Amino acid sequence: MGADGAQARAVLSYCADPDWPPYESIDAQGRHQGIAADLLEQVAARSGIELRLVPTATWQDSLQAAHDGRCQALSFLNSSPARQEWLVFTDPLFSDPNVILTREESPDIADLAQVGDLLLALPEGTSIEEWVRRDFPNLRVVTTKDEEAALGMVSNRQADLTLRSMTVAVHAIKRRGWFNLKVAGRVDGYDNLLRMGVRPQRADLVPVLNQGIAAISAGERAAIANRHTGMTVRTGIDPEEVRIIGAVLVVVLLTSLFWGVKLKALNAQLHRQSRTDNLTGLGNRALLNERLGLELARASRLRQPFSVILMDVDHFKQVNDRFGHLAGDGVLKAMAAVLRRQARQTDIPGRWGGEEFLILCPDTSLDHALVLAERIRTGIDQTLFATGARHSASFGIAQWGGAENIDSVLARADAALYRAKENGRDRVETG
């Protein structure tokens, strides 16, 4: 309390799930990160309550710490009857649908009560586990240490299905490459309404926390989700729309008349987001690897030429050092925009990794690929970048030889790119 007698700021300690990306995690320095962390930062600023993280090693540790009083709240969880016995819940911070995930070859699921004796993998200690054991005794439940372990069991045929958040599923599939998973259905009433759970001894703070939650706009929530997932979360949507793809699909998913359309849309979202680079919007390495195999097989079958162009932004480390990483991201986005403008309709440009881009050129000889690469290089030279500086890129090109594999083609393109760098940069070399 200050000399003027002002009341001290209320402090609320909380525990989080240390391994639940992109919702939340705790880094090596003990910092809270993810969607939940950013939302709680806004709640603290707008409610005047200081929120202090008590780091833990696992979600089970967090639950036990809250039970024992070592922390006074839990950051981001669903309400359930069992949890309501010992926690007081705030209004929802974030909403997100839970979907049934199976392998691609499995049938769609309209009703979990009718699927028979299947093995369902779920992270231990979740509200979904509590609900499923209550509502679907026909299912055999196996628990795992975390979200990715549950999805991995399904992908690796150790379990038949899981029931998880769409946001978390997209994040894990992109991170682990589990592209054999699909959305097979949804269970009414099982959507995530993620809240803070507060011990009864600090229930007096819940109304104030709710004021802070209410002050966060739908647009701000969407921006936070977009920042951590790369997904497009839409707000202010007309409830009559029947095709909503994003992290908040509640309105459309509750309309059973359009089940088939919505299921197709969810799978399209899962497929697209897992193969899209979050920063540039181009295809990511997973997509490029997938298309490389397909295009090489097609070229072999039809006996057509096929070329690849490997592009690397020149002196990119110096760009980050001089202008900052946000400006560096802006340069990469501007480079990607040039690729979109200059690439032909049949070309497949994508971000290969870091500051490297790869353009797949079906039915394209080395000479024609050289013309395309020069056009892209010139387009970059003529671009006005937000840094106010001139930026350039170097290019290596290789044409498939007819008998070599993908790795060999890429190695020749990489060697050509290295020569372009050695010969002064901002140039094109062929391999």
C-alpha positions in Angstrom: 0.0 0.0 0.0 1.4 3.4 -1.0 1.6 6.5 1.1 -1.7 7.7 -0.4 -3.5 4.7 1.0 -4.2 3.1 -2.4 -5.2 -0.5 -2.3 -2.4 -3.0 -3.3 -3.0 -4.9 -6.5 -4.5 -8.3 -6.1 -2.2 -11.2 -6.9 -3.4 -14.6 -8.2 -0.9 -17.5 -8.6 -1.8 -20.0 -11.3 -0.6 -23.3 -12.9 -0.8 -24.1 -16.6 -0.4 -27.2 -18.8 3.3 -27.2 -19.6 2.9 -29.2 -22.8 -0.3 -28.3 -24.7 0.8 -26.4 -27.8 -0.5 -24.2 -29.3 -2.9 -23.5 -26.4 -0.1 -23.2 -23.8 3.3 -24.5 -22.8 6.2 -23.6 -20.4 9.6 -22.9 -22.0 13.0 -23.8 -20.6 13.1 -20.4 -18.9 9.9 -21.1 -17.0 7.8 -18.7 -19.1 4.1 -19.3 -20.0 3.6 -19.3 -23.8 0.8 -19.8 -26.3 -2.8 -18.7 -26.8 -3.7 -19.0 -23.1 -0.6 -17.0 -22.1 -1.5 -14.1 -24.4 -5.2 -14.2 -23.3 -4.2 -14.1 -19.6 -1.9 -11.2 -20.3 -4.9 -9.3 -21.6 -7.0 -10.4 -18.7 -4.4 -9.2 -16.2 -4.0 -5.8 -17.9 -7.8 -5.2 -18.0 -8.8 -6.6 -14.6 -5.9 -5.1 -12.6 -5.2 -8.5 -11.1 -1.5 -9.7 -11.2 -1.3 -13.3 -12.5 1.8 -15.1 -11.4 2.8 -18.5 -13.0 3.8 -21.4 -10.8 5.8 -23.6 -13.2 5.1 -27.4 -13.2 6.5 -30.3 -15.2 3.2 -32.0 -16.3 -0.5 -31.3 -16.4 -1.0 -33.8 -13.6 1.5 -31.8 -11.5 -0.6 -28.7 -12.2 -3.8 -30.3 -11.1 -2.1 -31.6 -7.9 -0.6 -28.2 -7.2 -4.0 -26.6 -7.5 -5.5 -29.2 -5.3 -2.8 -28.7 -2.7 -3.0 -24.9 -2.8 0.5 -24.3 -4.2 -1.2 -22.4 -7.0 -4.6 -20.7 -6.6 -5.9 -21.2 -10.2 -5.6 -23.2 -13.4 -5.1 -21.2 -16.5 -7.1 -22.8 -19.4 -9.4 -25.7 -19.0 -13.0 -26.9 -19.6 -15.5 -27.0 -16.7 -16.8 -30.4 -15.7 -18.9 -31.8 -12.9 -15.9 -33.3 -11.2 -13.9 -30.1 -11.5 -16.8 -27.9 -10.3 -16.6 -29.7 -6.9 -13.3 -28.0 -6.2 -12.9 -25.1 -8.6 -14.9 -21.9 -9.4 -14.9 -21.2 -13.1 -14.7 -17.9 -15.0 -16.5 -17.1 -18.2 -14.9 -18.7 -21.3 -11.7 -17.2 -22.6 -11.7 -19.2 -25.8 -14.0 -21.6 -27.7 -12.8 -24.3 -30.1 -14.5 -27.5 -31.4 -13.4 -30.9 -30.5 -13.4 -33.3 -33.5 -13.1 -37.1 -33.9 -9.8 -38.0 -35.5 -9.1 -41.3 -37.2 -6.9 -42.6 -40.0 -7.8 -41.7 -43.5 -9.0 -45.2 -44.4 -11.5 -45.3 -41.5 -15.2 -44.6 -42.0 -16.8 -41.4 -40.9 -18.5 -41.4 -37.5 -21.9 -39.9 -37.0 -22.6 -41.3 -33.5 -19.9 -42.5 -31.1 -22.5 -44.5 -29.2 -23.0 -46.8 -32.3 -19.3 -47.5 -33.3 -18.8 -50.6 -31.2 -15.7 -51.7 -29.3 -13.1 -49.2 -30.5 -10.0 -48.1 -28.7 -10.0 -44.3 -28.0 -6.8 -42.6 -27.0 -7.0 -39.5 -24.7 -4.6 -37.5 -22.6 -4.8 -38.3 -19.0 -6.7 -36.0 -16.6 -8.7 -34.1 -19.3 -12.4 -33.2 -19.1 -12.9 -35.1 -22.4 -11.8 -38.3 -20.6 -14.4 -37.6 -17.9 -17.2 -36.9 -20.4 -16.4 -39.9 -22.6 -16.3 -42.4 -19.8 -19.7 -41.1 -18.7 -21.4 -40.9 -22.1 -19.8 -43.7 -24.2 -19.2 -46.8 -22.1 -19.0 -48.8 -25.3 -15.6 -47.3 -26.0 -12.3 -48.6 -24.5 -10.3 -45.6 -23.3 -6.5 -45.6 -23.1 -4.8 -42.6 -21.6 -1.6 -41.0 -22.7 0.8 -38.4 -21.2 -0.1 -35.6 -23.6 -2.0 -34.6 -26.8 0.6 -35.6 -29.3 0.9 -39.1 -27.8 -2.8 -39.6 -28.3 -2.7 -38.5 -31.9 0.4 -40.5 -32.5 -1.3 -43.7 -31.2 -4.0 -43.2 -33.8 -1.5 -42.4 -36.6 0.6 -45.5 -35.7 -2.4 -47.9 -35.5 -2.1 -48.3 -31.8 -5.6 -46.8 -31.2 -8.7 -46.4 -33.5 -9.5 -42.8 -32.8 -9.1 -39.8 -30.5 -11.3 -36.8 -29.7 -9.3 -33.6 -29.6 -9.4 -29.9 -30.3 -9.2 -28.9 -34.0 -6.6 -26.3 -33.2 -4.3 -28.7 -31.3 -4.8 -31.3 -34.0 -3.7 -29.0 -36.8 -0.6 -28.0 -34.8 0.4 -31.5 -34.0 -0.2 -32.9 -37.5 2.0 -30.1 -39.0 4.7 -30.6 -36.4 4.8 -34.4 -36.6 3.8 -35.1 -40.2 0.8 -37.3 -39.3 -0.9 -36.7 -42.7 -2.7 -40.0 -42.5 -5.2 -38.5 -40.0 -8.6 -37.1 -40.9 -11.6 -35.6 -39.2 -14.2 -38.4 -39.0 -16.9 -36.5 -37.1 -17.9 -34.4 -34.1 -19.9 -34.9 -30.9 -22.6 -32.4 -30.0 -21.9 -30.7 -26.7 -18.2 -31.6 -26.6 -16.8 -28.2 -27.8 -14.1 -26.7 -25.7 -15.2 -23.6 -23.7 -11.8 -22.9 -22.1 -11.9 -20.9 -18.8 -9.8 -20.2 -15.8 -10.5 -22.4 -12.8 -10.0 -20.7 -9.4 -9.8 -22.3 -6.0 -12.9 -21.4 -3.8 -10.6 -19.4 -1.4 -10.1 -16.8 -4.2 -13.6 -16.9 -5.7 -13.9 -13.2 -4.8 -11.6 -12.5 -7.8 -13.8 -14.3 -10.4 -16.1 -11.4 -11.1 -13.1 -9.1 -11.6 -11.5 -11.7 -13.9 -14.7 -11.9 -15.8 -14.7 -8.2 -16.4 -11.2 -8.5 -17.9 -12.3 -11.4 -20.1 -15.3 -9.5 -21.3 -13.1 -6.6 -22.3 -11.2 -8.8 -24.8 -12.9 -8.4 -28.2 -13.6 -11.2 -30.6 -11.1 -9.7 -33.1 -8.4 -9.7 -30.4 -9.1 -13.3 -29.6 -8.9 -14.2 -33.3 -5.6 -12.3 -33.7 -4.1 -14.2 -30.8 -5.2 -17.6 -32.1 -3.9 -16.7 -35.6 -0.5 -15.7 -34.2 0.0 -19.1 -32.6 -1.6 -21.4 -35.2 -1.4 -19.8 -38.6 -5.1 -20.6 -38.9 -7.6 -18.1 -40.1 -10.0 -17.5 -37.2 -13.0 -15.5 -38.3 -15.3 -13.4 -36.2 -18.6 -11.6 -36.6 -19.9 -14.3 -38.9 -23.5 -14.5 -40.1 -25.0 -17.7 -38.5 -26.6 -18.7 -41.8 -23.2 -19.4 -43.4 -22.7 -23.1 -43.8 -19.0 -23.2 -44.7 -16.9 -21.8 -41.9 -13.3 -23.0 -41.7 -11.3 -21.8 -38.6 -10.7 -22.4 -35.0 -14.3 -21.3 -33.9 -16.8 -23.5 -35.9 -19.5 -23.8 -33.2 -22.4 -22.2 -35.0 -22.1 -24.2 -38.2 -21.2 -27.4 -36.5 -24.4 -27.3 -34.5 -26.5 -27.5 -37.7 -26.8 -31.2 -38.5 -28.6 -30.6 -41.8 -25.2 -29.9 -43.5 -23.2 -32.7 -41.8 -21.5 -34.0 -45.0 -20.6 -30.6 -46.2 -19.1 -29.5 -42.9 -17.1 -32.8 -42.5 -15.6 -32.3 -45.9 -14.8 -28.6 -45.0 -13.1 -29.7 -41.7 -10.9 -32.2 -43.5 -10.1 -29.6 -46.2 -9.0 -27.3 -43.4 -6.9 -30.0 -41.7 -5.3 -30.8 -45.0 -4.6 -27.2 -46.0 -3.4 -25.9 -42.7 -1.0 -28.8 -42.2 0.6 -28.1 -45.6 0.7 -24.3 -45.5 3.6 -22.1 -44.3 2.2 -19.8 -41.6 4.3 -16.8 -42.5 4.2 -16.6 -46.3 1.0 -18.5 -47.0 2.8 -20.6 -49.6 3.0 -24.4 -49.4 5.4 -25.7 -46.7 8.0 -28.4 -46.9 5.5 -31.1 -46.3 3.4 -30.0 -49.3 6.6 -29.7 -51.5 7.8 -33.1 -50.6 4.3 -34.5 -51.3 4.1 -32.8 -54.7 7.7 -33.6 -55.6 6.9 -37.3 -55.5 3.7 -36.9 -57.5 5.2 -34.6 -60.2 8.3 -36.8 -60.6 6.1 -39.9 -61.1 3.9 -37.9 -63.6 7.0 -36.8 -65.5 8.3 -40.3 -65.7 4.9 -41.7 -66.8 4.3 -39.1 -69.5 8.0 -38.7 -70.4 7.8 -35.0 -69.9 10.6 -32.7 -68.6 10.5 -31.6 -65.0 12.7 -28.9 -63.3 13.2 -27.4 -59.9 14.3 -23.9 -58.9 15.9 -23.5 -55.4 16.0 -19.8 -54.3 17.8 -18.4 -51.3 17.5 -14.8 -50.0 20.9 -13.1 -50.1 22.5 -12.0 -46.8 19.3 -12.7 -44.8 21.1 -12.9 -41.5 22.3 -9.3 -42.1 18.7 -8.3 -42.8 17.6 -9.6 -39.4 20.6 -8.1 -37.6 20.1 -4.7 -39.2 16.3 -4.3 -39.4 15.0 -6.9 -36.8 13.3 -10.2 -37.2 9.8 -8.6 -37.8 11.3 -6.7 -40.8 13.0 -9.9 -41.9 9.6 -11.7 -41.9 8.3 -8.8 -44.0 11.1 -9.4 -46.5 10.2 -13.1 -46.8 6.5 -12.3 -47.3 7.4 -9.8 -50.0 9.6 -12.4 -51.7 6.7 -14.9 -51.5 4.4 -12.3 -53.2 6.9 -12.0 -56.1 6.8 -15.8 -56.5 3.1 -15.8 -56.6 3.0 -13.0 -59.3 5.8 -14.4 -61.5 5.1 -18.1 -61.2 3.0 -19.7 -64.0 -0.3 -21.4 -63.2 1.3 -24.9 -63.3 4.2 -24.0 -61.1 4.2 -25.0 -57.4 6.1 -22.4 -55.3 6.7 -23.1 -51.6 8.9 -22.2 -48.6 11.5 -24.9 -48.3 12.8 -23.7 -44.9 14.2 -20.5 -43.3 15.0 -18.1 -46.2 14.9 -20.8 -48.9 12.1 -21.3 -51.4 11.6 -24.1 -53.9 9.6 -23.8 -57.1 8.5 -27.1 -58.8 8.1 -26.7 -62.5 6.2 -29.5 -64.2 6.5 -30.0 -68.0 9.4 -27.5 -68.0 12.9 -27.9 -69.5 16.0 -26.4 -68.0 16.0 -23.5 -70.5 12.4 -22.6 -69.7 13.1 -22.8 -65.9 16.0 -20.5 -66.5 13.7 -17.9 -68.1 11.3 -18.2 -65.1 14.1 -17.9 -62.5 15.4 -14.7 -64.2 11.9 -13.3 -64.3 11.5 -13.9 -60.5 15.0 -12.5 -59.9 14.1 -9.3 -61.8 10.8 -9.0 -60.0 12.6 -9.1 -56.7 15.1 -6.5 -57.9 12.2 -4.2 -58.8 10.3 -4.7 -55.5 10.1 -1.8 -53.0 10.6 -3.5 -49.6 9.3 -2.0 -46.4 12.9 -1.8 -45.1 13.7 0.8 -47.7 16.7 -1.2 -48.7 17.3 -3.3 -51.8 17.1 -7.1 -51.3 18.0 -9.9 -53.7 18.0 -13.7 -54.0 20.2 -16.3 -55.7 18.9 -19.3 -57.7 20.0 -22.8 -58.5 18.1 -24.8 -61.2 18.2 -28.5 -62.1 16.2 -30.6 -64.6 15.3 -34.1 -63.8 17.5 -36.5 -65.8 15.0 -39.2 -66.4 16.5 -41.9 -64.2 17.6 -40.1 -61.0 15.7 -39.8 -57.8 14.3 -36.7 -56.0 17.3 -36.3 -53.7 19.7 -36.3 -56.7 17.7 -33.5 -58.5 17.6 -31.4 -55.3 21.3 -31.9 -54.7 22.2 -30.6 -58.2 19.9 -27.6 -57.7 21.5 -26.9 -54.3 25.0 -27.2 -55.8 24.0 -24.7 -58.5 22.6 -22.3 -55.8 25.9 -22.6 -54.0 27.7 -21.5 -57.2 25.4 -18.6 -57.6 26.3 -17.5 -54.0 30.0 -18.0 -54.7 29.8 -16.0 -58.0 28.5 -12.9 -56.4 24.8 -13.6 -55.5 21.7 -12.1 -57.2 22.2 -14.5 -60.1 20.9 -17.8 -61.5 23.1 -20.9 -62.0 22.1 -24.2 -63.5 23.1 -27.7 -62.4 
